[in-house]
Amino acid sequence: MKNVTVTLPEETALWLRVRAAEANRSVSSWLADVVEGMKRREDDYRVAMTRALAREPRKMAWVDGRKPTREELHDRAGLR
């Protein structure tokens, strides 16, 4: 573990102490969990984005070998 000094406005520090106390935890451990959760979400996002960008684009199947018209693309009859 590494110690880090953080300077907060008094009102924010009070809020932080109350939140940690509500969770029956120290400010240090409560804040560590919050920051670790943020890091985990960022890491998960980065992995998902890398995976998505590595995928091959999907090939579109054209109608009868031709591109669909604008009307065919925007036809919402199936949704009515």
Summary of the structure (lengths in Angstrom):
residues: 80
radius of gyration: 25.6
end to end distance: 59.7
largest distance: 69.1
contacts: 118
relative contact order: 0.06
helix: 61%
strand: 2%
